[in-house]
Amino acid sequence: METFDCELKQQVIFGDNTIERLGELTRSIGGSRVLIATDPGIEKAGILGRAVSALQSERIAAYVYADVTSNPTTENVEAAVEVAKTNAPIDCIIGLGGGSSMDCAKGANFLLTNGGKMEDYWGTNKATESMLPSIGVPTTIGTGSEAQSFALISQADTHIKMACGDKKAKFGTVILDGTLTKTLPRPIAAITAIDAVAHAVESYVSTRHNPMSQMFARHAWELLDTHFEASLGPNSSTARSKMLFGAYLAGLAIENSMLGAAHACANPLTARYDVIHGVAVALMLPHVIRFNSTVAGEAYHELYPDGDIADRIAALKQIGNLPNRLRDYPVQYTIGTADIPTLAKEAAAQWTAQFNPRPLEIGDFIRLYEQVY
Protein backbone atom coordinates (compact mmCIF):
# COMPACT_ATOMS: atom_id res chain seq x y z
CA MET A 1 0.00 0.00 0.00
CA GLU A 2 1.07 3.57 -0.64
CA THR A 3 2.24 5.86 2.15
CA PHE A 4 -0.31 8.37 3.41
CA ASP A 5 -0.97 10.75 6.30
CA CYS A 6 -4.51 10.97 7.69
CA GLU A 7 -5.42 13.11 10.68
CA LEU A 8 -8.77 12.37 12.35
CA LYS A 9 -9.46 14.70 15.26
CA GLN A 10 -13.18 15.27 15.54
CA GLN A 11 -15.99 14.19 17.84
CA VAL A 12 -18.99 13.07 15.81
CA ILE A 13 -22.44 12.77 17.41
CA PHE A 14 -24.91 10.92 15.16
CA GLY A 15 -28.61 10.27 15.76
CA ASP A 16 -32.09 11.75 15.76
CA ASN A 17 -32.63 14.70 18.11
CA THR A 18 -28.95 14.90 19.05
CA ILE A 19 -29.29 18.67 18.61
CA GLU A 20 -30.62 18.52 22.16
CA ARG A 21 -27.07 17.76 23.32
CA LEU A 22 -25.72 21.02 21.88
CA GLY A 23 -25.62 22.75 25.26
CA GLU A 24 -23.89 19.86 26.98
CA LEU A 25 -21.33 19.54 24.18
CA THR A 26 -20.69 23.28 24.09
CA ARG A 27 -20.14 23.37 27.84
CA SER A 28 -17.73 20.40 27.58
CA ILE A 29 -15.39 22.38 25.28
CA GLY A 30 -15.46 25.47 27.49
CA GLY A 31 -18.21 27.43 25.77
CA SER A 32 -20.32 29.87 27.78
CA ARG A 33 -20.86 32.73 25.30
CA VAL A 34 -21.30 31.49 21.74
CA LEU A 35 -21.69 32.97 18.28
CA ILE A 36 -24.10 31.08 16.02
CA ALA A 37 -23.78 31.62 12.26
CA THR A 38 -26.93 30.55 10.39
CA ASP A 39 -29.38 31.69 7.71
CA PRO A 40 -32.98 32.99 7.64
CA GLY A 41 -34.38 29.64 6.45
CA ILE A 42 -32.96 27.82 9.46
CA GLU A 43 -34.49 30.42 11.76
CA LYS A 44 -37.86 30.19 10.01
CA ALA A 45 -37.86 26.38 10.17
CA GLY A 46 -37.49 26.50 13.96
CA ILE A 47 -34.09 24.80 13.94
CA LEU A 48 -32.34 27.85 15.35
CA GLY A 49 -34.87 27.88 18.18
CA ARG A 50 -34.04 24.26 19.01
CA ALA A 51 -30.33 25.07 19.08
CA VAL A 52 -30.76 28.14 21.29
CA SER A 53 -33.05 26.22 23.64
CA ALA A 54 -30.43 23.48 24.02
CA LEU A 55 -27.79 26.09 24.83
CA GLN A 56 -30.03 27.89 27.31
CA SER A 57 -30.65 24.61 29.14
CA GLU A 58 -26.96 24.78 30.07
CA ARG A 59 -27.15 28.53 30.78
CA ILE A 60 -25.03 29.34 27.75
CA ALA A 61 -25.54 32.75 26.16
CA ALA A 62 -26.14 32.59 22.40
CA TYR A 63 -25.58 35.50 20.02
CA VAL A 64 -26.86 34.97 16.50
CA TYR A 65 -25.89 36.12 13.04
CA ALA A 66 -28.74 34.78 10.89
CA ASP A 67 -28.18 36.49 7.54
CA VAL A 68 -25.73 34.13 5.84
CA THR A 69 -26.35 34.04 2.08
CA SER A 70 -26.28 30.97 -0.16
CA ASN A 71 -22.70 31.70 -1.22
CA PRO A 72 -21.17 33.35 1.87
CA THR A 73 -19.21 36.49 1.16
CA THR A 74 -16.58 38.48 2.97
CA GLU A 75 -19.40 40.84 3.99
CA ASN A 76 -21.25 37.96 5.69
CA VAL A 77 -18.12 37.01 7.62
CA GLU A 78 -17.45 40.59 8.66
CA ALA A 79 -21.08 41.02 9.82
CA ALA A 80 -20.84 37.82 11.90
CA VAL A 81 -17.60 39.09 13.44
CA GLU A 82 -19.32 42.36 14.31
CA VAL A 83 -22.04 40.46 16.19
CA ALA A 84 -19.32 38.62 18.10
CA LYS A 85 -17.38 41.78 18.93
CA THR A 86 -20.54 43.57 20.07
CA ASN A 87 -21.18 40.72 22.50
CA ALA A 88 -17.59 39.99 23.50
CA PRO A 89 -16.09 37.90 24.84
CA ILE A 90 -17.17 35.03 22.59
CA ASP A 91 -15.55 31.72 23.54
CA CYS A 92 -17.11 29.27 21.05
CA ILE A 93 -18.50 29.36 17.50
CA ILE A 94 -21.32 27.25 16.08
CA GLY A 95 -22.06 26.82 12.38
CA LEU A 96 -25.73 25.83 12.03
CA GLY A 97 -27.16 25.16 8.57
CA GLY A 98 -25.80 24.22 5.17
CA GLY A 99 -22.26 24.64 3.97
CA SER A 100 -22.71 28.39 3.71
CA SER A 101 -23.43 28.83 7.41
CA MET A 102 -20.65 26.49 8.44
CA ASP A 103 -18.15 28.23 6.14
CA CYS A 104 -19.21 31.61 7.51
CA ALA A 105 -18.64 30.31 11.05
CA LYS A 106 -15.14 29.16 10.12
CA GLY A 107 -14.44 32.49 8.42
CA ALA A 108 -15.53 34.38 11.51
CA ASN A 109 -13.22 32.19 13.59
CA PHE A 110 -10.25 33.21 11.43
CA LEU A 111 -10.92 36.93 11.84
CA LEU A 112 -11.89 36.88 15.51
CA THR A 113 -8.73 35.06 16.54
CA ASN A 114 -6.15 36.15 13.97
CA GLY A 115 -7.46 39.52 12.76
CA GLY A 116 -7.14 41.00 9.30
CA LYS A 117 -9.46 40.13 6.42
CA MET A 118 -10.45 36.87 4.70
CA GLU A 119 -8.05 37.46 1.82
CA ASP A 120 -5.20 37.09 4.34
CA TYR A 121 -6.15 33.41 4.78
CA TRP A 122 -6.68 32.50 1.11
CA GLY A 123 -4.71 29.29 0.75
CA THR A 124 -3.57 27.00 3.53
CA ASN A 125 -2.23 27.41 7.06
CA LYS A 126 -2.09 31.21 7.08
CA ALA A 127 -3.42 31.56 10.66
CA THR A 128 -0.62 31.99 13.17
CA GLU A 129 -2.73 32.15 16.36
CA SER A 130 -4.91 29.46 17.92
CA MET A 131 -8.62 29.54 17.12
CA LEU A 132 -11.81 29.24 19.16
CA PRO A 133 -13.39 25.82 19.75
CA SER A 134 -16.22 25.27 17.31
CA ILE A 135 -19.15 22.99 16.53
CA GLY A 136 -20.64 22.18 13.12
CA VAL A 137 -24.32 21.26 12.82
CA PRO A 138 -25.32 20.51 9.20
CA THR A 139 -28.97 20.76 8.22
CA THR A 140 -28.58 19.71 4.59
CA ILE A 141 -27.38 16.42 3.12
CA GLY A 142 -24.65 17.67 0.89
CA THR A 143 -21.72 19.95 1.49
CA GLY A 144 -19.57 18.02 3.94
CA SER A 145 -18.24 21.32 5.27
CA GLU A 146 -18.61 19.95 8.79
CA ALA A 147 -15.80 17.47 8.05
CA GLN A 148 -13.39 19.92 6.42
CA SER A 149 -10.81 22.48 7.51
CA PHE A 150 -11.55 24.85 4.62
CA ALA A 151 -13.92 27.80 4.52
CA LEU A 152 -15.12 28.76 1.03
CA ILE A 153 -15.77 32.49 1.11
CA SER A 154 -16.58 34.65 -1.93
CA GLN A 155 -15.15 38.11 -2.36
CA ALA A 156 -18.06 40.53 -2.10
CA ASP A 157 -17.04 42.57 -5.14
CA THR A 158 -15.65 39.98 -7.58
CA HIS A 159 -17.62 36.91 -6.33
CA ILE A 160 -14.42 34.88 -6.66
CA LYS A 161 -14.46 31.96 -4.22
CA MET A 162 -11.52 31.84 -1.84
CA ALA A 163 -10.58 28.52 -0.24
CA CYS A 164 -9.21 29.42 3.19
CA GLY A 165 -7.87 26.34 4.92
CA ASP A 166 -6.30 25.64 8.28
CA LYS A 167 -6.49 22.56 10.50
CA LYS A 168 -7.29 24.87 13.42
CA ALA A 169 -10.47 26.00 11.65
CA LYS A 170 -11.95 22.50 11.51
CA PHE A 171 -14.90 21.88 13.81
CA GLY A 172 -13.83 19.94 16.88
CA THR A 173 -17.35 18.58 17.30
CA VAL A 174 -20.00 17.69 14.71
CA ILE A 175 -23.66 16.89 15.33
CA LEU A 176 -25.34 14.78 12.62
CA ASP A 177 -29.05 14.93 13.46
CA GLY A 178 -31.31 13.66 10.69
CA THR A 179 -34.37 15.42 12.15
CA LEU A 180 -32.83 18.74 11.14
CA THR A 181 -33.24 17.79 7.46
CA LYS A 182 -36.98 17.11 7.69
CA THR A 183 -37.94 20.63 6.63
CA LEU A 184 -35.53 20.62 3.69
CA PRO A 185 -37.66 21.03 0.51
CA ARG A 186 -37.35 18.27 -2.08
CA PRO A 187 -35.57 20.46 -4.69
CA ILE A 188 -32.94 21.60 -2.17
CA ALA A 189 -32.54 18.05 -0.88
CA ALA A 190 -31.82 16.89 -4.44
CA ILE A 191 -29.35 19.70 -5.11
CA THR A 192 -27.38 19.16 -1.92
CA ALA A 193 -27.45 15.37 -2.29
CA ILE A 194 -26.01 15.48 -5.81
CA ASP A 195 -23.25 17.75 -4.50
CA ALA A 196 -22.38 15.07 -1.94
CA VAL A 197 -22.37 12.48 -4.73
CA ALA A 198 -19.91 14.65 -6.64
CA HIS A 199 -17.67 14.89 -3.58
CA ALA A 200 -17.51 11.11 -3.28
CA VAL A 201 -16.86 10.54 -6.99
CA GLU A 202 -14.33 13.33 -7.55
CA SER A 203 -12.34 12.65 -4.39
CA TYR A 204 -12.14 8.94 -5.23
CA VAL A 205 -10.21 9.61 -8.45
CA SER A 206 -8.36 12.81 -7.55
CA THR A 207 -4.59 12.75 -7.91
CA ARG A 208 -4.28 13.11 -4.13
CA HIS A 209 -6.41 10.11 -3.24
CA ASN A 210 -5.09 7.53 -0.80
CA PRO A 211 -6.46 4.29 0.70
CA MET A 212 -8.09 6.17 3.59
CA SER A 213 -9.78 8.82 1.45
CA GLN A 214 -10.99 6.17 -0.99
CA MET A 215 -12.45 4.16 1.89
CA PHE A 216 -14.47 7.20 2.98
CA ALA A 217 -15.49 8.00 -0.61
CA ARG A 218 -16.54 4.42 -1.39
CA HIS A 219 -18.80 4.12 1.66
CA ALA A 220 -20.15 7.61 1.02
CA TRP A 221 -21.05 6.68 -2.56
CA GLU A 222 -22.77 3.47 -1.42
CA LEU A 223 -24.94 5.35 1.07
CA LEU A 224 -25.71 8.25 -1.27
CA ASP A 225 -26.45 6.14 -4.33
CA THR A 226 -28.62 3.68 -2.37
CA HIS A 227 -30.74 6.22 -0.48
CA PHE A 228 -30.87 9.16 -2.91
CA GLU A 229 -34.34 8.50 -4.28
CA ALA A 230 -35.91 7.54 -0.96
CA SER A 231 -34.50 10.67 0.69
CA LEU A 232 -36.59 12.80 -1.66
CA GLY A 233 -39.86 11.04 -0.78
CA PRO A 234 -42.50 11.91 1.83
CA ASN A 235 -41.37 9.31 4.41
CA SER A 236 -37.67 9.98 4.15
CA SER A 237 -36.50 10.21 7.76
CA THR A 238 -34.31 7.09 7.76
CA ALA A 239 -33.00 7.71 4.25
CA ARG A 240 -32.08 11.31 5.04
CA SER A 241 -30.16 10.22 8.13
CA LYS A 242 -28.15 7.83 5.98
CA MET A 243 -27.62 10.54 3.37
CA LEU A 244 -26.45 12.91 6.11
CA PHE A 245 -23.83 10.39 7.19
CA GLY A 246 -22.88 9.76 3.56
CA ALA A 247 -22.36 13.47 3.00
CA TYR A 248 -20.15 13.63 6.09
CA LEU A 249 -18.02 10.73 4.85
CA ALA A 250 -17.72 12.41 1.45
CA GLY A 251 -16.52 15.52 3.26
CA LEU A 252 -13.90 13.41 5.03
CA ALA A 253 -12.84 12.05 1.66
CA ILE A 254 -12.29 15.59 0.37
CA GLU A 255 -10.38 16.55 3.50
CA ASN A 256 -7.99 13.67 2.91
CA SER A 257 -7.68 14.01 -0.88
CA MET A 258 -9.19 16.74 -3.07
CA LEU A 259 -11.76 17.38 -5.83
CA GLY A 260 -11.48 17.81 -9.60
CA ALA A 261 -12.67 19.46 -12.80
CA ALA A 262 -16.42 19.32 -12.11
CA HIS A 263 -15.97 21.62 -9.13
CA ALA A 264 -13.45 23.75 -11.03
CA CYS A 265 -16.04 24.29 -13.78
CA ALA A 266 -18.87 24.87 -11.32
CA ASN A 267 -17.32 27.79 -9.43
CA PRO A 268 -17.28 30.28 -12.37
CA LEU A 269 -20.92 29.41 -13.13
CA THR A 270 -21.84 30.29 -9.56
CA ALA A 271 -19.70 33.42 -9.48
CA ARG A 272 -20.86 34.80 -12.85
CA TYR A 273 -24.43 33.62 -13.17
CA ASP A 274 -25.55 32.70 -9.64
CA VAL A 275 -26.10 29.08 -10.65
CA ILE A 276 -26.60 27.23 -7.36
CA HIS A 277 -23.40 25.37 -6.52
CA GLY A 278 -24.97 21.90 -6.43
CA VAL A 279 -26.73 22.52 -9.74
CA ALA A 280 -23.52 23.74 -11.35
CA VAL A 281 -21.62 20.66 -10.16
CA ALA A 282 -24.41 18.37 -11.32
CA LEU A 283 -24.37 19.94 -14.78
CA MET A 284 -20.66 19.29 -15.20
CA LEU A 285 -20.08 15.98 -13.41
CA PRO A 286 -21.20 13.38 -16.03
CA HIS A 287 -19.23 15.17 -18.75
CA VAL A 288 -16.12 15.39 -16.59
CA ILE A 289 -16.38 11.68 -15.74
CA ARG A 290 -16.53 10.78 -19.44
CA PHE A 291 -13.57 13.06 -20.11
CA ASN A 292 -11.60 11.37 -17.33
CA SER A 293 -12.57 7.83 -18.25
CA THR A 294 -9.53 7.32 -20.48
CA VAL A 295 -7.28 7.49 -17.40
CA ALA A 296 -9.66 6.81 -14.49
CA GLY A 297 -12.04 4.27 -15.99
CA GLU A 298 -10.84 1.45 -13.76
CA ALA A 299 -11.27 3.56 -10.62
CA TYR A 300 -14.78 4.58 -11.65
CA HIS A 301 -15.61 0.90 -12.19
CA GLU A 302 -14.27 0.09 -8.70
CA LEU A 303 -16.63 2.68 -7.27
CA TYR A 304 -19.63 1.55 -9.31
CA PRO A 305 -19.18 -1.95 -10.76
CA ASP A 306 -22.88 -2.20 -11.76
CA GLY A 307 -22.52 -0.08 -14.89
CA ASP A 308 -21.42 3.31 -16.22
CA ILE A 309 -21.20 5.73 -13.31
CA ALA A 310 -21.78 8.76 -15.55
CA ASP A 311 -25.06 7.23 -16.70
CA ARG A 312 -25.98 6.43 -13.10
CA ILE A 313 -25.40 10.04 -12.04
CA ALA A 314 -27.48 11.22 -14.99
CA ALA A 315 -30.26 8.95 -13.71
CA LEU A 316 -29.96 10.39 -10.19
CA LYS A 317 -30.20 13.87 -11.69
CA GLN A 318 -33.38 12.87 -13.48
CA ILE A 319 -34.84 11.50 -10.24
CA GLY A 320 -34.04 14.82 -8.57
CA ASN A 321 -35.43 16.82 -11.52
CA LEU A 322 -32.10 18.58 -11.98
CA PRO A 323 -31.25 20.31 -15.28
CA ASN A 324 -28.95 18.76 -17.88
CA ARG A 325 -28.11 21.84 -19.95
CA LEU A 326 -27.01 25.33 -19.07
CA ARG A 327 -29.67 26.74 -21.35
CA ASP A 328 -32.34 24.92 -19.33
CA TYR A 329 -31.37 26.68 -16.13
CA PRO A 330 -33.14 30.01 -15.56
CA VAL A 331 -30.10 32.22 -15.10
CA GLN A 332 -30.50 35.97 -15.39
CA TYR A 333 -28.17 36.23 -18.36
CA THR A 334 -28.00 34.29 -21.59
CA ILE A 335 -24.86 32.20 -21.61
CA GLY A 336 -23.69 32.20 -25.23
CA THR A 337 -20.69 30.49 -26.72
CA ALA A 338 -18.82 33.82 -26.69
CA ASP A 339 -18.78 33.62 -22.89
CA ILE A 340 -17.46 30.08 -22.74
CA PRO A 341 -13.76 30.91 -23.28
CA THR A 342 -13.95 33.27 -20.29
CA LEU A 343 -15.57 30.58 -18.17
CA ALA A 344 -12.91 28.11 -19.30
CA LYS A 345 -10.09 30.46 -18.36
CA GLU A 346 -11.60 30.97 -14.90
CA ALA A 347 -12.16 27.22 -14.43
CA ALA A 348 -8.55 26.47 -15.33
CA ALA A 349 -7.43 28.85 -12.58
CA GLN A 350 -9.47 27.05 -9.89
CA TRP A 351 -7.44 25.25 -7.26
CA THR A 352 -9.34 21.97 -7.65
CA ALA A 353 -8.53 21.77 -11.37
CA GLN A 354 -4.95 20.71 -10.66
CA PHE A 355 -6.11 17.54 -8.87
CA ASN A 356 -8.22 16.19 -11.72
CA PRO A 357 -6.95 12.72 -12.77
CA ARG A 358 -6.66 13.81 -16.41
CA PRO A 359 -4.90 17.15 -16.94
CA LEU A 360 -6.93 19.80 -18.76
CA GLU A 361 -5.98 22.60 -21.12
CA ILE A 362 -8.15 25.64 -21.80
CA GLY A 363 -9.52 23.90 -24.87
CA ASP A 364 -10.68 20.98 -22.75
CA PHE A 365 -12.62 23.28 -20.45
CA ILE A 366 -14.16 24.99 -23.48
CA ARG A 367 -15.35 21.64 -24.85
CA LEU A 368 -16.80 20.63 -21.47
CA TYR A 369 -18.83 23.84 -21.24
CA GLU A 370 -19.98 23.49 -24.84
CA GLN A 371 -21.18 19.95 -24.16
CA VAL A 372 -23.19 21.15 -21.16
CA TYR A 373 -24.59 24.17 -22.96
LINPE-V657034 format. One record per pair of residues at least 6 apart in sequence whose C-alpha atoms are under 6 Angstrom apart, sorted by the first residue. I is the first residue (numbers start at 1). J is the second residue. If there is no record, write none. Layout:
i j
I J
I J
This chain:
i j
10 172
10 173
11 173
12 173
12 174
13 175
13 176
14 176
15 177
16 177
16 178
16 179
17 177
18 177
20 54
22 54
23 54
23 55
23 58
31 91
31 92
32 60
33 60
33 61
33 90
33 91
34 62
34 90
34 92
34 93
35 63
35 64
35 93
36 64
36 94
36 95
37 65
37 95
37 101
37 105
38 66
38 68
38 96
38 97
38 101
39 66
39 67
39 68
40 66
40 67
42 48
65 80
68 76
68 101
70 100
71 100
72 100
72 153
73 153
73 154
73 155
73 156
74 155
74 156
77 104
77 107
77 108
81 108
92 132
92 133
92 134
93 134
94 134
94 135
94 136
95 101
95 102
95 105
95 136
96 137
97 138
97 139
98 138
98 139
98 140
99 143
99 145
103 151
103 152
106 151
106 169
113 131
114 129
121 164
122 162
122 163
122 164
123 164
124 165
124 166
125 166
134 171
134 172
135 171
135 173
135 174
136 146
136 171
136 174
137 174
137 175
139 180
139 181
140 181
141 192
141 193
141 243
141 244
141 247
142 192
142 193
142 195
142 196
142 247
144 247
144 248
144 251
147 251
147 252
148 170
148 255
149 165
149 166
149 167
149 169
149 170
150 164
150 165
151 163
151 164
152 162
152 163
153 161
153 162
154 160
154 161
154 162
159 271
178 241
186 232
190 320
191 278
192 278
195 278
196 247
199 250
200 217
200 221
200 250
202 259
202 260
203 254
203 257
203 258
203 259
204 214
204 217
206 259
206 355
206 356
206 357
207 355
207 357
208 257
209 257
213 253
213 256
216 249
216 253
217 250
217 253
220 246
220 249
220 250
223 246
224 243
224 246
227 239
230 236
230 239
231 239
231 240
259 352
260 352
260 353
260 355
260 356
261 353
261 356
262 281
262 284
262 285
262 288
263 281
264 347
264 350
264 352
264 353
265 347
266 280
266 281
269 275
270 277
283 324
286 310
292 358
325 372
325 373
326 373
327 373
341 366
344 362
344 365
344 366
